[in-house]
């Protein structure tokens, strides 16, 4: 037991060390300043208007350390790094600010490894779980994206966490995993919108596989309980997402405007374009979502 814990901690430490070692090697990628700036706006002003095309949770995580320790300020420059801090006036802050911003993603990378360990432990036992964690900690993609102040590590972490709880719910019907899956799904969607496309097909596969031989034996009482748990899942997931937007409420279209939305909604025949004129002037929870 103690040896396994020591190995797990050593793997996590080595994973973090390899990532931190890259902070002063690679300059910023194109997306990093935008994510940091949007997170700073939410933390400083409780507004999320600058670029809400991604959910706020991962961006806030990236901006927390700069907000607390790097003295980042919001400026009205269109150039992204200039919008975060005056790089020409404070060049020494560049590498410090970039490093502390990227450090926020260590939370999501570590979360991925812990859930790889946990899921493998449930399936195969403690030693295979340590081996699986070791393999995951050497993944070039995982190391590379956890080393950047972008949203990909957060999206991967949210997907893994939510997939684990959905799988456990499919294997063990009950309120515990139904509510846990709802919270995890909300967490994943707050990390990145694309998780909402990945996770439902996974859930269908999990439930179809786990309960393939049980459908014909279901009673009416079991069906009602299943529907109640499904409704609870939706309510919990929606509440978590709404909380991630600070329980904001308002219209999709600003008052006095006649256009559909301040953001492109795709082709006029798309679902978003059709729904926006119907819902645009109604007060809705989490309108940015």
ChimeraX commands (.cxc) that place a marker at each C-alpha (Angstrom):
marker #1 position 0.00,0.00,0.00 radius 0.5
marker #1 position 2.70,2.51,1.01 radius 0.5
marker #1 position 4.85,1.60,-1.99 radius 0.5
marker #1 position 1.95,2.11,-4.40 radius 0.5
marker #1 position 1.17,5.50,-2.88 radius 0.5
marker #1 position 4.81,6.51,-3.08 radius 0.5
marker #1 position 4.99,5.48,-6.74 radius 0.5
marker #1 position 1.79,7.35,-7.54 radius 0.5
marker #1 position 3.09,10.53,-5.88 radius 0.5
marker #1 position 6.44,10.12,-7.65 radius 0.5
marker #1 position 4.68,9.81,-11.02 radius 0.5
marker #1 position 2.63,12.93,-10.35 radius 0.5
marker #1 position 5.72,14.85,-9.25 radius 0.5
marker #1 position 7.69,13.80,-12.34 radius 0.5
marker #1 position 4.73,14.72,-14.56 radius 0.5
marker #1 position 4.51,18.19,-13.02 radius 0.5
marker #1 position 8.30,18.72,-13.15 radius 0.5
marker #1 position 8.49,17.87,-16.86 radius 0.5
marker #1 position 5.73,20.37,-17.58 radius 0.5
marker #1 position 7.13,23.20,-15.46 radius 0.5
marker #1 position 10.52,22.77,-17.15 radius 0.5
marker #1 position 8.97,23.93,-20.45 radius 0.5
marker #1 position 7.53,27.22,-19.16 radius 0.5
marker #1 position 10.61,29.28,-20.05 radius 0.5
marker #1 position 11.31,27.38,-23.27 radius 0.5
marker #1 position 8.24,28.12,-25.39 radius 0.5
marker #1 position 6.74,31.57,-25.87 radius 0.5
marker #1 position 2.98,32.04,-25.88 radius 0.5
marker #1 position 0.71,30.39,-28.40 radius 0.5
marker #1 position -1.93,32.40,-30.20 radius 0.5
marker #1 position -4.84,31.43,-27.93 radius 0.5
marker #1 position -3.23,31.79,-24.51 radius 0.5
marker #1 position -3.58,35.59,-24.04 radius 0.5
marker #1 position -7.27,35.47,-24.99 radius 0.5
marker #1 position -8.03,32.80,-22.40 radius 0.5
marker #1 position -6.08,34.61,-19.67 radius 0.5
marker #1 position -7.70,37.94,-20.49 radius 0.5
marker #1 position -11.22,36.47,-20.43 radius 0.5
marker #1 position -10.54,34.77,-17.10 radius 0.5
marker #1 position -9.18,37.99,-15.61 radius 0.5
marker #1 position -12.27,39.87,-16.73 radius 0.5
marker #1 position -14.53,37.38,-14.95 radius 0.5
marker #1 position -12.44,37.45,-11.77 radius 0.5
marker #1 position -12.05,41.23,-11.61 radius 0.5
marker #1 position -15.42,42.48,-12.86 radius 0.5
marker #1 position -17.75,39.44,-12.59 radius 0.5
marker #1 position -18.55,40.12,-16.25 radius 0.5
marker #1 position -17.91,37.77,-19.16 radius 0.5
marker #1 position -18.25,39.88,-22.28 radius 0.5
marker #1 position -14.84,40.12,-23.95 radius 0.5
marker #1 position -14.87,36.73,-25.69 radius 0.5
marker #1 position -17.50,34.31,-24.31 radius 0.5
marker #1 position -17.13,31.70,-27.07 radius 0.5
marker #1 position -15.76,29.31,-24.40 radius 0.5
marker #1 position -17.14,28.65,-20.89 radius 0.5
marker #1 position -15.45,30.47,-17.98 radius 0.5
marker #1 position -14.27,27.74,-15.57 radius 0.5
marker #1 position -10.98,26.74,-17.21 radius 0.5
marker #1 position -10.19,30.34,-18.07 radius 0.5
marker #1 position -10.71,31.41,-14.46 radius 0.5
marker #1 position -8.41,28.61,-13.35 radius 0.5
marker #1 position -5.72,29.90,-15.69 radius 0.5
marker #1 position -6.20,33.47,-14.50 radius 0.5
marker #1 position -6.31,32.88,-10.74 radius 0.5
marker #1 position -2.54,32.92,-10.14 radius 0.5
marker #1 position -1.90,35.96,-12.39 radius 0.5
marker #1 position -4.81,37.69,-10.67 radius 0.5
marker #1 position -3.37,37.02,-7.21 radius 0.5
marker #1 position 0.40,37.18,-7.70 radius 0.5
marker #1 position 1.51,38.58,-11.07 radius 0.5
marker #1 position -0.23,41.98,-10.91 radius 0.5
marker #1 position -1.91,41.47,-14.28 radius 0.5
marker #1 position -4.23,44.29,-15.23 radius 0.5
marker #1 position -6.85,44.69,-17.92 radius 0.5
marker #1 position -6.14,47.25,-20.61 radius 0.5
marker #1 position -8.27,48.17,-23.58 radius 0.5
marker #1 position -5.75,47.25,-26.26 radius 0.5
marker #1 position -6.89,44.96,-29.04 radius 0.5
marker #1 position -3.52,43.23,-29.17 radius 0.5
marker #1 position -4.00,40.30,-26.87 radius 0.5
marker #1 position -0.87,40.44,-24.72 radius 0.5
marker #1 position -1.20,44.20,-24.53 radius 0.5
marker #1 position -4.73,43.60,-23.27 radius 0.5
marker #1 position -3.33,41.60,-20.36 radius 0.5
marker #1 position -0.34,43.70,-19.36 radius 0.5
marker #1 position 1.91,46.31,-20.90 radius 0.5
marker #1 position 4.61,44.00,-22.11 radius 0.5
marker #1 position 6.87,46.76,-23.42 radius 0.5
marker #1 position 6.81,48.59,-20.12 radius 0.5
marker #1 position 7.22,45.44,-17.99 radius 0.5
marker #1 position 9.17,42.90,-20.07 radius 0.5
marker #1 position 10.27,40.97,-16.98 radius 0.5
marker #1 position 6.64,40.20,-16.28 radius 0.5
marker #1 position 6.28,38.35,-19.57 radius 0.5
marker #1 position 7.85,35.05,-18.53 radius 0.5
marker #1 position 6.58,35.28,-14.96 radius 0.5
marker #1 position 3.05,35.97,-16.11 radius 0.5
marker #1 position 3.15,33.27,-18.75 radius 0.5
marker #1 position 4.47,30.69,-16.25 radius 0.5
marker #1 position 1.93,31.39,-13.52 radius 0.5
marker #1 position -0.89,31.34,-16.08 radius 0.5
marker #1 position 0.20,27.98,-17.44 radius 0.5
marker #1 position 0.51,26.60,-13.91 radius 0.5
marker #1 position -3.27,26.66,-13.60 radius 0.5
marker #1 position -3.51,23.76,-16.03 radius 0.5
marker #1 position -1.52,21.52,-13.67 radius 0.5
marker #1 position -4.79,21.04,-11.78 radius 0.5
marker #1 position -6.48,19.53,-14.84 radius 0.5
marker #1 position -3.50,17.40,-15.85 radius 0.5
marker #1 position -3.23,15.98,-12.36 radius 0.5
marker #1 position -6.97,15.33,-12.31 radius 0.5
marker #1 position -6.66,13.28,-15.50 radius 0.5
marker #1 position -3.92,11.10,-14.01 radius 0.5
marker #1 position -5.84,10.56,-10.77 radius 0.5
marker #1 position -8.95,9.45,-12.62 radius 0.5
marker #1 position -6.92,7.19,-14.91 radius 0.5
marker #1 position -5.57,5.63,-11.71 radius 0.5
marker #1 position -9.01,5.42,-10.10 radius 0.5
marker #1 position -10.77,3.95,-13.14 radius 0.5
marker #1 position -8.01,1.41,-13.73 radius 0.5
marker #1 position -8.06,0.44,-10.06 radius 0.5
marker #1 position -11.80,-0.31,-10.24 radius 0.5
marker #1 position -11.37,-2.39,-13.39 radius 0.5
marker #1 position -8.09,-4.23,-12.84 radius 0.5
marker #1 position -6.70,-3.61,-9.34 radius 0.5
marker #1 position -4.12,-1.40,-7.61 radius 0.5
marker #1 position -0.89,-2.33,-9.42 radius 0.5
marker #1 position -2.37,-2.11,-12.94 radius 0.5
marker #1 position -3.75,1.28,-11.88 radius 0.5
marker #1 position -0.25,2.53,-11.06 radius 0.5
marker #1 position 0.97,1.18,-14.42 radius 0.5
marker #1 position -1.85,2.93,-16.28 radius 0.5
marker #1 position -1.03,6.19,-14.50 radius 0.5
marker #1 position 2.63,5.78,-15.49 radius 0.5
marker #1 position 1.70,5.29,-19.14 radius 0.5
marker #1 position -0.66,8.30,-19.12 radius 0.5
marker #1 position 1.98,10.50,-17.47 radius 0.5
marker #1 position 4.26,9.85,-20.47 radius 0.5
marker #1 position 1.66,10.85,-23.07 radius 0.5
marker #1 position 3.22,13.60,-25.25 radius 0.5
marker #1 position -0.17,15.15,-25.96 radius 0.5
marker #1 position -1.11,15.29,-22.30 radius 0.5
marker #1 position 2.24,16.80,-21.31 radius 0.5
marker #1 position 2.17,19.33,-24.15 radius 0.5
marker #1 position -1.37,20.62,-23.60 radius 0.5
marker #1 position -1.09,20.71,-19.81 radius 0.5
marker #1 position 1.97,22.95,-20.32 radius 0.5
marker #1 position -0.06,25.65,-22.10 radius 0.5
marker #1 position -2.61,28.16,-20.83 radius 0.5
marker #1 position -5.27,26.76,-23.15 radius 0.5
marker #1 position -8.47,24.78,-22.63 radius 0.5
marker #1 position -7.54,21.38,-24.06 radius 0.5
marker #1 position -6.27,19.86,-20.80 radius 0.5
marker #1 position -9.41,21.10,-19.04 radius 0.5
marker #1 position -11.61,19.59,-21.75 radius 0.5
marker #1 position -9.80,16.26,-21.44 radius 0.5
marker #1 position -10.09,16.31,-17.64 radius 0.5
marker #1 position -13.79,17.13,-17.75 radius 0.5
marker #1 position -14.43,14.39,-20.28 radius 0.5
marker #1 position -12.55,11.75,-18.27 radius 0.5
marker #1 position -14.22,12.70,-14.96 radius 0.5
marker #1 position -17.72,12.80,-16.43 radius 0.5
marker #1 position -17.18,9.60,-18.42 radius 0.5
marker #1 position -16.08,7.82,-15.25 radius 0.5
marker #1 position -19.20,8.83,-13.33 radius 0.5
marker #1 position -21.48,8.01,-16.26 radius 0.5
marker #1 position -19.86,4.59,-16.51 radius 0.5
marker #1 position -20.27,4.00,-12.77 radius 0.5
marker #1 position -23.90,5.06,-12.98 radius 0.5
marker #1 position -24.51,2.61,-15.81 radius 0.5
marker #1 position -22.95,-0.20,-13.78 radius 0.5
marker #1 position -24.53,0.69,-10.43 radius 0.5
marker #1 position -27.99,2.21,-10.69 radius 0.5
marker #1 position -28.64,4.56,-7.79 radius 0.5
marker #1 position -28.94,8.15,-6.71 radius 0.5
marker #1 position -25.28,8.48,-5.70 radius 0.5
marker #1 position -23.86,8.07,-9.17 radius 0.5
marker #1 position -26.80,9.77,-10.88 radius 0.5
marker #1 position -26.15,12.97,-8.92 radius 0.5
marker #1 position -22.39,12.57,-9.24 radius 0.5
marker #1 position -22.70,12.13,-13.00 radius 0.5
marker #1 position -24.84,15.28,-13.21 radius 0.5
marker #1 position -22.27,17.34,-11.31 radius 0.5
marker #1 position -19.42,15.87,-13.38 radius 0.5
marker #1 position -21.24,16.55,-16.66 radius 0.5
marker #1 position -21.83,20.17,-15.61 radius 0.5
marker #1 position -18.15,20.46,-14.68 radius 0.5
marker #1 position -17.11,19.08,-18.09 radius 0.5
marker #1 position -19.35,21.48,-20.00 radius 0.5
marker #1 position -17.95,24.39,-17.98 radius 0.5
marker #1 position -14.46,23.31,-19.08 radius 0.5
marker #1 position -15.26,23.38,-22.81 radius 0.5
marker #1 position -18.45,23.30,-24.86 radius 0.5
marker #1 position -17.29,20.42,-27.07 radius 0.5
marker #1 position -17.56,17.99,-24.14 radius 0.5
marker #1 position -21.34,18.26,-24.51 radius 0.5
marker #1 position -20.94,16.55,-27.90 radius 0.5
marker #1 position -18.51,13.83,-26.75 radius 0.5
marker #1 position -20.21,12.66,-23.56 radius 0.5
marker #1 position -23.81,11.77,-24.58 radius 0.5
marker #1 position -22.69,9.10,-27.12 radius 0.5
marker #1 position -20.40,7.64,-24.46 radius 0.5
marker #1 position -23.30,7.53,-22.00 radius 0.5
marker #1 position -25.48,5.71,-24.54 radius 0.5
marker #1 position -22.75,3.13,-25.11 radius 0.5
marker #1 position -22.20,2.63,-21.37 radius 0.5
marker #1 position -25.87,2.15,-20.54 radius 0.5
marker #1 position -26.61,0.00,-23.58 radius 0.5
marker #1 position -23.65,-2.26,-22.78 radius 0.5
marker #1 position -24.24,-2.49,-19.04 radius 0.5
marker #1 position -28.01,-3.03,-19.19 radius 0.5
marker #1 position -28.51,-4.81,-22.48 radius 0.5
marker #1 position -30.01,-7.86,-20.78 radius 0.5
marker #1 position -32.08,-5.93,-18.24 radius 0.5
marker #1 position -34.39,-3.85,-20.43 radius 0.5
marker #1 position -37.05,-6.56,-20.85 radius 0.5
marker #1 position -37.27,-7.21,-17.11 radius 0.5
marker #1 position -37.85,-3.58,-16.17 radius 0.5
marker #1 position -41.00,-2.86,-14.19 radius 0.5
marker #1 position -43.05,0.34,-14.26 radius 0.5
marker #1 position -41.66,1.30,-10.84 radius 0.5
marker #1 position -38.08,0.89,-12.08 radius 0.5
marker #1 position -38.88,2.97,-15.16 radius 0.5
marker #1 position -40.29,5.79,-12.98 radius 0.5
marker #1 position -37.25,5.70,-10.74 radius 0.5
marker #1 position -34.98,5.80,-13.77 radius 0.5
marker #1 position -36.83,8.81,-15.16 radius 0.5
marker #1 position -36.58,10.59,-11.80 radius 0.5
marker #1 position -32.84,9.96,-11.67 radius 0.5
marker #1 position -32.49,11.19,-15.24 radius 0.5
marker #1 position -34.39,14.36,-14.34 radius 0.5
marker #1 position -32.18,14.83,-11.28 radius 0.5
marker #1 position -29.12,14.42,-13.51 radius 0.5
marker #1 position -30.35,17.22,-15.80 radius 0.5
marker #1 position -31.21,19.52,-12.87 radius 0.5
marker #1 position -27.85,19.02,-11.17 radius 0.5
marker #1 position -25.89,19.47,-14.41 radius 0.5
marker #1 position -27.86,22.62,-15.26 radius 0.5
marker #1 position -27.38,24.05,-11.76 radius 0.5
marker #1 position -23.63,23.46,-11.90 radius 0.5
marker #1 position -23.41,25.20,-15.29 radius 0.5
marker #1 position -25.53,28.11,-14.07 radius 0.5
marker #1 position -23.34,28.42,-10.96 radius 0.5
marker #1 position -20.27,28.52,-13.21 radius 0.5
marker #1 position -21.72,31.63,-14.84 radius 0.5
marker #1 position -22.35,33.25,-11.45 radius 0.5
marker #1 position -26.11,32.52,-11.55 radius 0.5
marker #1 position -26.42,35.20,-14.23 radius 0.5
marker #1 position -29.80,35.69,-15.92 radius 0.5
marker #1 position -30.78,37.80,-18.89 radius 0.5
marker #1 position -31.75,37.84,-22.59 radius 0.5
marker #1 position -29.70,36.38,-25.42 radius 0.5
marker #1 position -30.16,39.56,-27.45 radius 0.5
marker #1 position -29.43,42.90,-25.71 radius 0.5
marker #1 position -32.49,45.15,-25.24 radius 0.5
marker #1 position -33.08,47.51,-28.14 radius 0.5
marker #1 position -31.27,45.36,-30.68 radius 0.5
marker #1 position -32.98,43.55,-33.53 radius 0.5
marker #1 position -30.19,41.30,-34.71 radius 0.5
marker #1 position -30.23,37.71,-33.58 radius 0.5
marker #1 position -27.15,37.64,-31.41 radius 0.5
marker #1 position -23.87,39.50,-30.85 radius 0.5
marker #1 position -22.10,36.30,-31.94 radius 0.5
marker #1 position -22.33,34.33,-35.20 radius 0.5
marker #1 position -24.92,31.57,-34.93 radius 0.5
marker #1 position -24.02,29.69,-38.11 radius 0.5
marker #1 position -26.22,29.07,-41.11 radius 0.5
marker #1 position -29.72,30.66,-40.95 radius 0.5
marker #1 position -31.24,27.17,-41.06 radius 0.5
marker #1 position -29.22,25.94,-38.05 radius 0.5
marker #1 position -30.94,25.15,-34.77 radius 0.5
marker #1 position -29.21,28.04,-33.01 radius 0.5
marker #1 position -30.34,30.53,-35.66 radius 0.5
marker #1 position -33.93,29.29,-35.44 radius 0.5
marker #1 position -34.08,29.27,-31.63 radius 0.5
marker #1 position -32.47,32.66,-31.03 radius 0.5
marker #1 position -35.31,34.83,-32.40 radius 0.5
marker #1 position -37.80,32.79,-30.36 radius 0.5
marker #1 position -35.85,33.01,-27.10 radius 0.5
marker #1 position -33.68,36.07,-27.67 radius 0.5
marker #1 position -35.65,38.64,-25.68 radius 0.5
marker #1 position -36.74,36.32,-22.86 radius 0.5
marker #1 position -34.87,36.24,-19.57 radius 0.5
marker #1 position -32.91,32.98,-19.39 radius 0.5
marker #1 position -30.42,31.51,-16.93 radius 0.5
marker #1 position -26.79,31.71,-18.08 radius 0.5
marker #1 position -27.50,33.54,-21.36 radius 0.5
marker #1 position -23.80,33.49,-22.27 radius 0.5
marker #1 position -23.94,29.70,-22.16 radius 0.5
marker link #1:1,2 radius 0.2
marker link #1:2,3 radius 0.2
marker link #1:3,4 radius 0.2
marker link #1:4,5 radius 0.2
marker link #1:5,6 radius 0.2
marker link #1:6,7 radius 0.2
marker link #1:7,8 radius 0.2
marker link #1:8,9 radius 0.2
marker link #1:9,10 radius 0.2
marker link #1:10,11 radius 0.2
marker link #1:11,12 radius 0.2
marker link #1:12,13 radius 0.2
marker link #1:13,14 radius 0.2
marker link #1:14,15 radius 0.2
marker link #1:15,16 radius 0.2
marker link #1:16,17 radius 0.2
marker link #1:17,18 radius 0.2
marker link #1:18,19 radius 0.2
marker link #1:19,20 radius 0.2
marker link #1:20,21 radius 0.2
marker link #1:21,22 radius 0.2
marker link #1:22,23 radius 0.2
marker link #1:23,24 radius 0.2
marker link #1:24,25 radius 0.2
marker link #1:25,26 radius 0.2
marker link #1:26,27 radius 0.2
marker link #1:27,28 radius 0.2
marker link #1:28,29 radius 0.2
marker link #1:29,30 radius 0.2
marker link #1:30,31 radius 0.2
marker link #1:31,32 radius 0.2
marker link #1:32,33 radius 0.2
marker link #1:33,34 radius 0.2
marker link #1:34,35 radius 0.2
marker link #1:35,36 radius 0.2
marker link #1:36,37 radius 0.2
marker link #1:37,38 radius 0.2
marker link #1:38,39 radius 0.2
marker link #1:39,40 radius 0.2
marker link #1:40,41 radius 0.2
marker link #1:41,42 radius 0.2
marker link #1:42,43 radius 0.2
marker link #1:43,44 radius 0.2
marker link #1:44,45 radius 0.2
marker link #1:45,46 radius 0.2
marker link #1:46,47 radius 0.2
marker link #1:47,48 radius 0.2
marker link #1:48,49 radius 0.2
marker link #1:49,50 radius 0.2
marker link #1:50,51 radius 0.2
marker link #1:51,52 radius 0.2
marker link #1:52,53 radius 0.2
marker link #1:53,54 radius 0.2
marker link #1:54,55 radius 0.2
marker link #1:55,56 radius 0.2
marker link #1:56,57 radius 0.2
marker link #1:57,58 radius 0.2
marker link #1:58,59 radius 0.2
marker link #1:59,60 radius 0.2
marker link #1:60,61 radius 0.2
marker link #1:61,62 radius 0.2
marker link #1:62,63 radius 0.2
marker link #1:63,64 radius 0.2
marker link #1:64,65 radius 0.2
marker link #1:65,66 radius 0.2
marker link #1:66,67 radius 0.2
marker link #1:67,68 radius 0.2
marker link #1:68,69 radius 0.2
marker link #1:69,70 radius 0.2
marker link #1:70,71 radius 0.2
marker link #1:71,72 radius 0.2
marker link #1:72,73 radius 0.2
marker link #1:73,74 radius 0.2
marker link #1:74,75 radius 0.2
marker link #1:75,76 radius 0.2
marker link #1:76,77 radius 0.2
marker link #1:77,78 radius 0.2
marker link #1:78,79 radius 0.2
marker link #1:79,80 radius 0.2
marker link #1:80,81 radius 0.2
marker link #1:81,82 radius 0.2
marker link #1:82,83 radius 0.2
marker link #1:83,84 radius 0.2
marker link #1:84,85 radius 0.2
marker link #1:85,86 radius 0.2
marker link #1:86,87 radius 0.2
marker link #1:87,88 radius 0.2
marker link #1:88,89 radius 0.2
marker link #1:89,90 radius 0.2
marker link #1:90,91 radius 0.2
marker link #1:91,92 radius 0.2
marker link #1:92,93 radius 0.2
marker link #1:93,94 radius 0.2
marker link #1:94,95 radius 0.2
marker link #1:95,96 radius 0.2
marker link #1:96,97 radius 0.2
marker link #1:97,98 radius 0.2
marker link #1:98,99 radius 0.2
marker link #1:99,100 radius 0.2
marker link #1:100,101 radius 0.2
marker link #1:101,102 radius 0.2
marker link #1:102,103 radius 0.2
marker link #1:103,104 radius 0.2
marker link #1:104,105 radius 0.2
marker link #1:105,106 radius 0.2
marker link #1:106,107 radius 0.2
marker link #1:107,108 radius 0.2
marker link #1:108,109 radius 0.2
marker link #1:109,110 radius 0.2
marker link #1:110,111 radius 0.2
marker link #1:111,112 radius 0.2
marker link #1:112,113 radius 0.2
marker link #1:113,114 radius 0.2
marker link #1:114,115 radius 0.2
marker link #1:115,116 radius 0.2
marker link #1:116,117 radius 0.2
marker link #1:117,118 radius 0.2
marker link #1:118,119 radius 0.2
marker link #1:119,120 radius 0.2
marker link #1:120,121 radius 0.2
marker link #1:121,122 radius 0.2
marker link #1:122,123 radius 0.2
marker link #1:123,124 radius 0.2
marker link #1:124,125 radius 0.2
marker link #1:125,126 radius 0.2
marker link #1:126,127 radius 0.2
marker link #1:127,128 radius 0.2
marker link #1:128,129 radius 0.2
marker link #1:129,130 radius 0.2
marker link #1:130,131 radius 0.2
marker link #1:131,132 radius 0.2
marker link #1:132,133 radius 0.2
marker link #1:133,134 radius 0.2
marker link #1:134,135 radius 0.2
marker link #1:135,136 radius 0.2
marker link #1:136,137 radius 0.2
marker link #1:137,138 radius 0.2
marker link #1:138,139 radius 0.2
marker link #1:139,140 radius 0.2
marker link #1:140,141 radius 0.2
marker link #1:141,142 radius 0.2
marker link #1:142,143 radius 0.2
marker link #1:143,144 radius 0.2
marker link #1:144,145 radius 0.2
marker link #1:145,146 radius 0.2
marker link #1:146,147 radius 0.2
marker link #1:147,148 radius 0.2
marker link #1:148,149 radius 0.2
marker link #1:149,150 radius 0.2
marker link #1:150,151 radius 0.2
marker link #1:151,152 radius 0.2
marker link #1:152,153 radius 0.2
marker link #1:153,154 radius 0.2
marker link #1:154,155 radius 0.2
marker link #1:155,156 radius 0.2
marker link #1:156,157 radius 0.2
marker link #1:157,158 radius 0.2
marker link #1:158,159 radius 0.2
marker link #1:159,160 radius 0.2
marker link #1:160,161 radius 0.2
marker link #1:161,162 radius 0.2
marker link #1:162,163 radius 0.2
marker link #1:163,164 radius 0.2
marker link #1:164,165 radius 0.2
marker link #1:165,166 radius 0.2
marker link #1:166,167 radius 0.2
marker link #1:167,168 radius 0.2
marker link #1:168,169 radius 0.2
marker link #1:169,170 radius 0.2
marker link #1:170,171 radius 0.2
marker link #1:171,172 radius 0.2
marker link #1:172,173 radius 0.2
marker link #1:173,174 radius 0.2
marker link #1:174,175 radius 0.2
marker link #1:175,176 radius 0.2
marker link #1:176,177 radius 0.2
marker link #1:177,178 radius 0.2
marker link #1:178,179 radius 0.2
marker link #1:179,180 radius 0.2
marker link #1:180,181 radius 0.2
marker link #1:181,182 radius 0.2
marker link #1:182,183 radius 0.2
marker link #1:183,184 radius 0.2
marker link #1:184,185 radius 0.2
marker link #1:185,186 radius 0.2
marker link #1:186,187 radius 0.2
marker link #1:187,188 radius 0.2
marker link #1:188,189 radius 0.2
marker link #1:189,190 radius 0.2
marker link #1:190,191 radius 0.2
marker link #1:191,192 radius 0.2
marker link #1:192,193 radius 0.2
marker link #1:193,194 radius 0.2
marker link #1:194,195 radius 0.2
marker link #1:195,196 radius 0.2
marker link #1:196,197 radius 0.2
marker link #1:197,198 radius 0.2
marker link #1:198,199 radius 0.2
marker link #1:199,200 radius 0.2
marker link #1:200,201 radius 0.2
marker link #1:201,202 radius 0.2
marker link #1:202,203 radius 0.2
marker link #1:203,204 radius 0.2
marker link #1:204,205 radius 0.2
marker link #1:205,206 radius 0.2
marker link #1:206,207 radius 0.2
marker link #1:207,208 radius 0.2
marker link #1:208,209 radius 0.2
marker link #1:209,210 radius 0.2
marker link #1:210,211 radius 0.2
marker link #1:211,212 radius 0.2
marker link #1:212,213 radius 0.2
marker link #1:213,214 radius 0.2
marker link #1:214,215 radius 0.2
marker link #1:215,216 radius 0.2
marker link #1:216,217 radius 0.2
marker link #1:217,218 radius 0.2
marker link #1:218,219 radius 0.2
marker link #1:219,220 radius 0.2
marker link #1:220,221 radius 0.2
marker link #1:221,222 radius 0.2
marker link #1:222,223 radius 0.2
marker link #1:223,224 radius 0.2
marker link #1:224,225 radius 0.2
marker link #1:225,226 radius 0.2
marker link #1:226,227 radius 0.2
marker link #1:227,228 radius 0.2
marker link #1:228,229 radius 0.2
marker link #1:229,230 radius 0.2
marker link #1:230,231 radius 0.2
marker link #1:231,232 radius 0.2
marker link #1:232,233 radius 0.2
marker link #1:233,234 radius 0.2
marker link #1:234,235 radius 0.2
marker link #1:235,236 radius 0.2
marker link #1:236,237 radius 0.2
marker link #1:237,238 radius 0.2
marker link #1:238,239 radius 0.2
marker link #1:239,240 radius 0.2
marker link #1:240,241 radius 0.2
marker link #1:241,242 radius 0.2
marker link #1:242,243 radius 0.2
marker link #1:243,244 radius 0.2
marker link #1:244,245 radius 0.2
marker link #1:245,246 radius 0.2
marker link #1:246,247 radius 0.2
marker link #1:247,248 radius 0.2
marker link #1:248,249 radius 0.2
marker link #1:249,250 radius 0.2
marker link #1:250,251 radius 0.2
marker link #1:251,252 radius 0.2
marker link #1:252,253 radius 0.2
marker link #1:253,254 radius 0.2
marker link #1:254,255 radius 0.2
marker link #1:255,256 radius 0.2
marker link #1:256,257 radius 0.2
marker link #1:257,258 radius 0.2
marker link #1:258,259 radius 0.2
marker link #1:259,260 radius 0.2
marker link #1:260,261 radius 0.2
marker link #1:261,262 radius 0.2
marker link #1:262,263 radius 0.2
marker link #1:263,264 radius 0.2
marker link #1:264,265 radius 0.2
marker link #1:265,266 radius 0.2
marker link #1:266,267 radius 0.2
marker link #1:267,268 radius 0.2
marker link #1:268,269 radius 0.2
marker link #1:269,270 radius 0.2
marker link #1:270,271 radius 0.2
marker link #1:271,272 radius 0.2
marker link #1:272,273 radius 0.2
marker link #1:273,274 radius 0.2
marker link #1:274,275 radius 0.2
marker link #1:275,276 radius 0.2
marker link #1:276,277 radius 0.2
marker link #1:277,278 radius 0.2
marker link #1:278,279 radius 0.2
marker link #1:279,280 radius 0.2
marker link #1:280,281 radius 0.2
marker link #1:281,282 radius 0.2
marker link #1:282,283 radius 0.2
marker link #1:283,284 radius 0.2
marker link #1:284,285 radius 0.2
marker link #1:285,286 radius 0.2
marker link #1:286,287 radius 0.2
marker link #1:287,288 radius 0.2
marker link #1:288,289 radius 0.2
view
